[in-house]
């Protein structure tokens, strides 16, 4: 007989009840389930009486099977607690068998076969943390977030069970539209916005709807943000690097065949300059003349420390060419995983459909918490506070670099963002400096990984989102000792 045993979660095949080998069948199949990982180490097995009833065998048969597994070391008995799968067993056999067939990766598309392994998803620990792209979570008003989250949870508990809108909760889209209209002069309504799981999902969705594999050419800043570039390459776009100077993307160097142009005009990633108005105008003219789409990543656009903020490309656009991408990872905290796209009308249905096919919709509780956080002014107050905090850290960092590393580490001028890029002078090599600094407990990043074409600029990036103001000078002094 074949019984699907809910107590075990898998099928156990037993011979007829009067057969002689009932004990052997139960023993062999439980042992096999332990060895191949279906019964995990530490799992508590069902009581013998319950297992016997479910399997349709005598309790003595189950007791005997458990005893055999105990004697072989597959199970352990704990007085008063029950019988458990042993913890110190060898890894499941099925994983060993799979690792012995590396040729199976040929089933993957070429892009994914060539992709290098991702770094471990765990936070590195540095005594002096100058890594970029990370915000100061310690300054976030979690007490307000908890209150708003509890309110949202109470409302959800009273609402009917249902899936939400792929484009995002209406209250959140409305709050985002008002916020970016005020903070970034982006002209849009709630209907123009699609909420995403951070900026990275926005890039992936845009690549899905804009790229025809093998035919579409996409141009990217060089250096530029690698995950943005990779999203379009994975979708089958032909990737073309375009140089960057003190005015941002060099529009004159764009390939005429480019049908997608991805830029970070507010604060270039990673060098830092703001794209000039002259270049912004030229880029929009290029897009209108050639029917190209522009992906505007408003990277670190909330944090400006000097000069007048220039209008977003989306604000200047009159030809419905720009997709404006924003995220709350820097302004709030990365684990929130919420961002958005302001999409032109012609692309909005496709973008919503792509979002629905990807994950149906984003987390409702987080959206329903963020909406009042923005609407009640908490986001604006938090940003004002963090601009002061980051401005102080930025000034201390620039002063420390000038004092401890004069002529060796030369900052690249920038007026916005949460990091400073700098050139290395002389025979210093950025990768070697970053590695030696990490060994000394100093987290700093080389610019080399941001270049799509060689030669890479020899420089470092210093973030000031994670490091407290009082530790910056000491960290740079120790870095100066490392490079000497």
N, C-alpha and C positions, 0 to 999 in steps of 0.2 A: 504494500500500500504506500501511497505517496501523501504525506501530510505536510502542509505548509504550517510550520509551527510559529505562531506569533510570539511565543516566549523566547525563541531563539532568533527569529527574524529571517530564517532561511529554510528551505525544504529539507526534510530528513526522510530518506527512502528506507522503508523497513520491509522485511519479508513478511509473509503471512504470519498471523499471531501464533500459530502452533509450530512454526519453524524452529529449528534448533539453534539458529545463530542470531537470535534477536539481540542478545548481549553484545556480540561482536559487531553487529551493524551499528548499534547506538554508539559503542566505544569508538569505532573507526571514524564515523562521521563527525563526532564531536572533536576528536583529535585532529582530523583534517581541517576543520573550521578554525581551530586554534592555530595550526601551523600556517594557514594561508591568510590569517589576519581577520577573518570574519568575526571571530570572538577575540576581542582585544585584551591585551594584558591588563589586569586589574578589574576586569568585568565580573560582576557578581552573577553566578549562574542561578537559574530558577531552583526553588526548593524541589526536592526529589518527589514529593507527593504531587505538586502541580505539574512537573514535567511528565510524570507517569500518566496522569489523567489526559494531558494534551496529546501525548504520543500514542495512547491506547495500549500501553504495556504495563506490566506489574511494577509496583514501586521497588521491589527487590532487584529487578533488572536495571533500573536507573541507579540505584545505590551501588550495585556492582560495577556499572560503567564508571561512575564517579570515583569509586575506590581504585579502579585500575588507572585512571588518569592521575589520581593523587600519587599513587606509587611510582608512576613514570615521571613525575615532576611537572606535569602540565597544569595541575590545579593545586591550590593550597586551601586548607580549611582554617577558619578563624572562629574560635569558640564564641558562640553567641551572636556571630555576624553572618555566617554562611560559608559558601564555597566560592572561590574566586579563581580566575585564570591567572597563572603565575606571571610575575612581572619580568623575570630575568630570562625570557626565552629569546632565541635567535630571531633575526628579522624575518618577516613572512617570505616564504619561498617564491611567491609569485613576483615579487619585486626583483629578486635575483634573476629570475628567468627573463624578465623584460629587459633588464640592463644588459643582457648578453646579446641583444640584437640591435646594435646601433644603426644598421642600415635602414631600419624602419623610419628614421626621420626623413627619408626621401619622400614620404607622403606629404610632408609639409611644403607649403609654397616657398619659393626661393628666398624671399625676404626674411621669413621666420627661421629658415635653416641657418642663414648667415648672421642672425642677430646674436651678439655676445650675451653671455649670462648676465642676468640682472644682479645688482649688489644685494646683499641680505637686507631684508626689510626690518632692520632694527637701528635704533638711534645710536650713533657714535657718541662717545663721551670725551669732551675736550675741556681742559681747565680754562683755556682761553678760546672761545668758540666764535670764529669769524666766518662761519659758513654762510652762504647767501641763500635767499629765498625762504628764510624762516623768521617768523614774527615772535614778539615777546608775549607769550601766552600768560605769563605771570601777571601782566597788567590788565588782562581782560576781566570785565565785570561779570564773573560767573554767577554771583548772587542774583543779578538781574536775569541772566539767561535761565537759571534754574526756576525762577518764579514764572517767567513767560512759558517755559517748557511745561511746567505743571499745569498752567492754564490751558495750554494747547492740548495736553493729554486728557484733561477733564472734558474738553469739547469733543475730542475724538471718541471718547468712551460713550458719548450720547448720540453720536452720528451713526447712521446705518453703515454696515460693512460694504465697502465698494472700492474699486480701483479709482485712482485720481487721474487728473488730466496729464497727458504726456508733456505738455508745454509748461507745466508748473501750476502751482496753486494761484488762483486769481489775486488773492490779497498780496502774495509775495511779488507777483509780476507788477502789480500796481505800485507797491512800495519801491521796487527797484527803479521803475520808470521815473518816479518823482525824485528819487535820490540822485540818479545820474544826470537828470535834467538840471538839478541845482548844482551838483558838485562838478560835473564835467561838461555842461552845456550840450548834452546829447539829446537831440529832439526825437522823442519817441513816446508811444503809448504802451499800456500794458499788453495790448494785442501784438506788439512788435517783438516781445521778449519770449525766449524759450529758456527755461531754467535747466541747467545741466549739473552733472556731478563734477564741479570744478572746471577750470579752463581746459584741462586735458581732454575731457569728454567732448567739450565744445569743438576742439580741433579735430577729434576723431569723427564727429558727426558731420562737420563741414567737409572733411575729406571724402566721406561716403557719398555726399550729394553733389560735389563739384568735380570729382575726378572720374574720368573715363580711363580705366587701366590701359597703359601702353600708349595713350594718345595725349593726355593732358600734361603740359609742362607747368611746374610750380616753381616760382622764384623765392628765395629766402635770403635773409641777411646773413652775411659771412664776416665775422662770427655771428651766431644766432643761437636760439634756444633749441637744443637737440630734440627734445620730445615733440615739439611742434613740427619740426622737419620730418621726424620719423613717422608721425601720424599720416602725413601725406604720401611718404614713400611706401608705407605699408599698404595704402589704398591703390598703389600702382602708378603714382605720378612720377614723371621724370623730374628730378630735383636739380635745380640750377642755383649755385651760390652767387650772390651779388655783393660786392664790397660795401663797406660802411666807412664814412669819415666823420669829421666833426659836425656835419649837418645831418647825419643819419644815412639812410640808404641812398646810394649813388644811383639815382633814377636813370641817368644816361647810360648806365651799364646793364640795364634790364634787357634780357633777350626779347626780341620782338615777338617770338612765339609764345611767351609766357601768358597763360590764361588765369593764373592765380598768383597773387603777390602777398606774402605774409610779412608783416612789419610790426615793430614795437616802437611807435613814434613818440610816446610820452616819456619813456625812459628806456633807451636801448638795452637789451639783454645780450651780452653782459657789459659792454663798454660804458654805457651810461649817457651818451649825448641825447638831446632832444631833437627830433627831426624839425628842421627849419620850415617856415611857412612856404618859402620858395620851393623846397623839395616836396612838401605836401601837395601843393598846387600841381607840380609837374607829375606826381604820381597819379593824381586823380585824372589828369588829362590823358596820361598813358592808358589808364583803365577804360576811360570812356571811348577812346579812339580804337581800342582793340577788343572791346567786349570782355575785358578781364574782370575778375572779382578780386577784391582786396580783403584780406583777413587782418583786422586791426586788433592786436593784442595790447590792451591798455595796461601793460606791465608796470606795476608800482605807481600808477598814475595818481593815486591818492596822496602821495607824499612828495611835495615840492617844497624846496627850501630857499629858492631864489628865483628872480625873474617872474614874468607874467606867464601863466599857463596858456599855451596855444590851443586853439579849438581842435577837438578830435577830428579825425578824417571823416567820421560819420556825420559830424555837424556840417562840414564843408561840402560834403558830397551832394550833388544834384542829379546824379545819374543812377541812383540805386545800385551802386557797385560795392558798398562797404558792409562787411559783417563785423560788428563791434563786439569783442569778447571781453568780459570782465569776470573777476573771481573774488571771493571773500576769504581766500586762503591767507593773504597778506594782511588785509585790514582786520580780520578776526583771528582765525587760527586754521591751519591746514586740515586738521581732522574733520572739520565741518563738511568738506567736500561739496560745496555749493558754488556754482558760477552761473553765467548766463550769456546768451547771444542776443544782440539786437540785430534782427535779420530784415533785409528788404522784403517787401510784400511778395515778389515773385518767387522767393525761395522758402517762405515760411511754411507752406503745406508740406513740402518735401522734408524740411528740417524736423518738423513735428512728427512726421511718419517715421523718420530715421530714429528719433528718440524713442518712439513707441516700440520699434522693433528691437532696440538695443536693451532697454531695461524697463519698458512700459512707462514708468514715471519715477521721479526721485523720492527720497524719504519724506513722507508727509509730516511727521512730527517735527523734523528739523526745519522744513519750510514754514510750518505754522508757528514756529518759534521765531524764526528770523524775520518774518513779516512785521510783527509788532515791534521787534527790536529796532527795525529801521523806521517804521511809521511813528513811533513814540519818541524818536530823536536820540536813542541810545547809541546808534552807530555814529551819527555825526559828532556826538560828544566824545566818544571813544577815539575817533580819528583826530579830533582837535588835540586831545591829550597826547596821543602817540606821535603826532607831528612835533610837539615840543620835546618829547622824550628822544625821538630819533634825531632831531636837529642837534640836541646837546651831544649825543654820542658821535654823530658825524663830525662835529667840530673838534671834539677830543681826538678822534681817529686821525683827522687831517693834521692836527698839531703834533701828535705822536709820531706820525710818519715823517714829518719834516724834521723833528728833533732827533729821532733815533736812527733814521735811515736816509739822511740827506744825500741826494744824488744816486742812491742805490735803488730806491723804490719811488717812482715818480707818478703821482695820481693823475688820472685822465680827467679833465674837467667835466663836471656834470652838475645839474641843479636839482635832481629829483632822485627818488628811489630809496631803497634800504641797503644799498651797498655801494662801494667805491671800487672801481677797477684801476689798476696801476701797472705801468711798464717797469720791467726789471732792467737795470742798466748793467753794462759790463758783461762779464762772462757768467753771470748767474743764470741758471736754467730753472724755469718755473716748476716743472714737474719734480725736479730734485729738491728744490726748496720746500715745496708743499709736503713731500714725503718726510723730509727731515723735521719740518715743523710739527707734523702729526706725531712723530716719535717723541717730540718734546712736549706734547700735550696742547699744541696750538692748531686749531682747525682753520685752514685757509685753503682756497681752491685755485688751481691753475686755470688760465684762460684757454689752454690748448684744447680741452674737450669741446669747446664751443665752435671750433672752426671746422667747416665742412671741406675746405680745400687748403692745401699747404702752400706757403709756410704759415704756420700758426704764429700769432703774435706772442712774444715772450712776456707774460705778465701774470699778475695775481688778482683775485677779487676778494675784497674784504667786506663781509656783511656785518651790520651792527644791530640786527634784530634780536639776536640771542644773547649778546654779551652785555653785562651791566656797565654803566659808564665808568665806575671806579676801577674796573679791571682792564680797560682798554690800553692805557699807557703802559702798564706792566706787561701786557701781552705783546705789544709791539716792541718793547725793550728786549724781551726774551727772543722775539723773532729776529731782531737785529743781531743778537748773539749767535743765533743759529746760522745766519747767512755769512757771518764773519768767519 
